[in-house]
Amino acid sequence: MNALARHRRLTAIWSSEPGWKGWLSTVNHSDVGRMFIVTASFYFLVGGILAMLIRAQLATPHSAFAGPEIYSQLFTMHGTIMMFLFAIPMIEGLAIYLLPKILGTRDLAYPRLTAYGYWCYFFGGAMLLVSLVFGIAPDGGWFMYPPLTGRIHSPGINTDFWLIGITFVEISAICAAVEFTVSILKYRAPGMTLARMPVFAWYMLVVSLMILTGFPPLILGSILLELERAFALPFFQVELGGDSLLWQHLFWLFGHPEVYIIFLPAAGMVSTILPVMSSTTLLGYRWVVAAAVALAILSFGLWVHHMFTTGIPHMGLAFFSAASTLVAVPTAIQVFAWIGTMWKGTPRLRLPMLHILGFFVTFVIGGLTGVMVAVVPFDWQVHDTAFVTAHLHYVLFGGFVFPVLAGIYYWLPLVTGNRRFFRLGEVAFALIFTGFHVTFLAMHWVGLMGQRRRISTYAPEDGWTAINLISSVGGFVMAFGLAVVLIEVVLSFVVRHPAPVTPGTRACWNGRSRDRPRPIILRACRG
């Protein structure tokens, strides 16, 4: 039997069942990866709609668009969906789909564990979505601080939906982290040492170890809070002998590393795409990997960055303020390595490159405002204002969504076998970039003027009306740009516009130099 016949027979054996039964029972990494990506994209759409409802409410003072109870559900579900049901699962889906192709292996180490993780994610997300549809969505904020979310102040089942659903989503992430760690360390192609491994795999290895370290505290906290609510066990209620700050420590021991868990895979995409768009190799490969490892370690030393106003001792404030500032160093190393890569190469303003440049501008601004809120006196002034909300969106949208959009357009020909035909992406980028900065620069401004976050209304005499209206208009412009991206991605699957078969993703974009370390992609790029 020749190699081609053997390949076809093995492909038939490994393929999923046809029809809907195949999607329910598949353990193939490409199928499960696509399921993660499609489901996460759906939740991104839902979270975006909730964001537009929030901006509609805040566009004018004394708006009657949504009452305080509904508004609390809106911003709680927006934050929950974007952080838990979109960002992390989208990373998992991209990595599940790409890693075996990058590592030169047929599948991940534990295919059934991958499928199990997806269905945990599906079930947990469905619980939260059902609660939103039936008007019993959680309303205590995406961080669920006790005592507000305890049984005394939240007697309904809203919080219980959040606690149980998020626990399933976190279990899904841990399954993916175990899968990635074992696959990267044990299932690389022959001859692919760690020193020659593609940089995206390095980033995913670091992120997987972070997930295995950072997610168990949140699972523990959600279990303890649910036990308190169900059986009146005194963990967080002060009147019962508990401590509400214990939840904040458990939550932010997960929550702040999660920001870097979201950012690092996006940085891996930038480190993969940027050399191709610049027709060169990545500058400082070892320094970039070392910076990613250092960032992962430092991220676990600054969770109290979110608790500067809780009355902790001044020595603790000094330590965590210093750690919050120090974390900018490995981030800057990566940024300067990317700038150096463009300097030594020949950057071409193709669509993925536009999104990477948007990432540079947006994420650097977010990083600078992060250093600002790391300074304790300034944090005391802007804590719980719209300034912090704007900073968070600059870091997460700039540091994640722009690189993901670059990655989608970069790898889309590999997935669909088609070239782009309608060329809507450039218009979408202009709308997204302009709308985003109009929205959140205005929120920085109104936050410095004193507007609190998570408020459902304000008075005309506060002087925030014009700024909030500008912010809301920018938000709708950005939403329209994202809708154009969705339309173009769907059209790329529907409209056949094939290109000659080429031997790899780099060749799809006419990359004229070999990567170092050399990427191994066994599946041909058809577009």
Sequence and secondary structure as in RCSB ss.txt:
>XXXX:A:sequence
MNALARHRRLTAIWSSEPGWKGWLSTVNHSDVGRMFIVTASFYFLVGGILAMLIRAQLATPHSAFAGPEIYSQLF
TMHGTIMMFLFAIPMIEGLAIYLLPKILGTRDLAYPRLTAYGYWCYFFGGAMLLVSLVFGIAPDGGWFMYPPLTG
RIHSPGINTDFWLIGITFVEISAICAAVEFTVSILKYRAPGMTLARMPVFAWYMLVVSLMILTGFPPLILGSILL
ELERAFALPFFQVELGGDSLLWQHLFWLFGHPEVYIIFLPAAGMVSTILPVMSSTTLLGYRWVVAAAVALAILSF
GLWVHHMFTTGIPHMGLAFFSAASTLVAVPTAIQVFAWIGTMWKGTPRLRLPMLHILGFFVTFVIGGLTGVMVAV
VPFDWQVHDTAFVTAHLHYVLFGGFVFPVLAGIYYWLPLVTGNRRFFRLGEVAFALIFTGFHVTFLAMHWVGLMG
QRRRISTYAPEDGWTAINLISSVGGFVMAFGLAVVLIEVVLSFVVRHPAPVTPGTRACWNGRSRDRPRPIILRAC
RG
>XXXX:A:secstr
  HHHHHHHHHHHHS  SSHHHHHH   HHHHHHHHHHHHHHHHHHHHHHHHHHHHHHSSTT  SS HHHHHHHH
HHHHHIIIIIIIHHHHHHHHHHHHHHHHT SS S HHHHHHHHHHHHHHHHHHHHHHHTT    STTTT TTTTS
TTT  SSHHHHHHHHHHHHHHHHHHHHHHHHHHHHH   TT  GGGS HHHHHHHHHHHHHHHHHHHHHHHHHHH
HHHHHH   SS GGGT  HHHHHHHHHHHHHHHHHHHHHHHHHHHHHHHHHHTTS  TTHHHHHHHHHHHHHHHT
T GGGG TTS   HHHHHHHHHHHHHTHHHHHHHHHHHHHHHHHS     HHHHHHHHHHHHHHHHHHHHHHHTS
HHHHHHHTTBHHHHHHHHHHHIIIIIHHHHHHHHHHHHHHHSB   S  HHHHHHHHHHHHHHHHHHHHHHHHTT
 BTT S   GGGS HHHHHHHHHHHHHHHHHHHHHHHHHHHHHHS  B   BSSHHHHTT  S  SS     S B
  
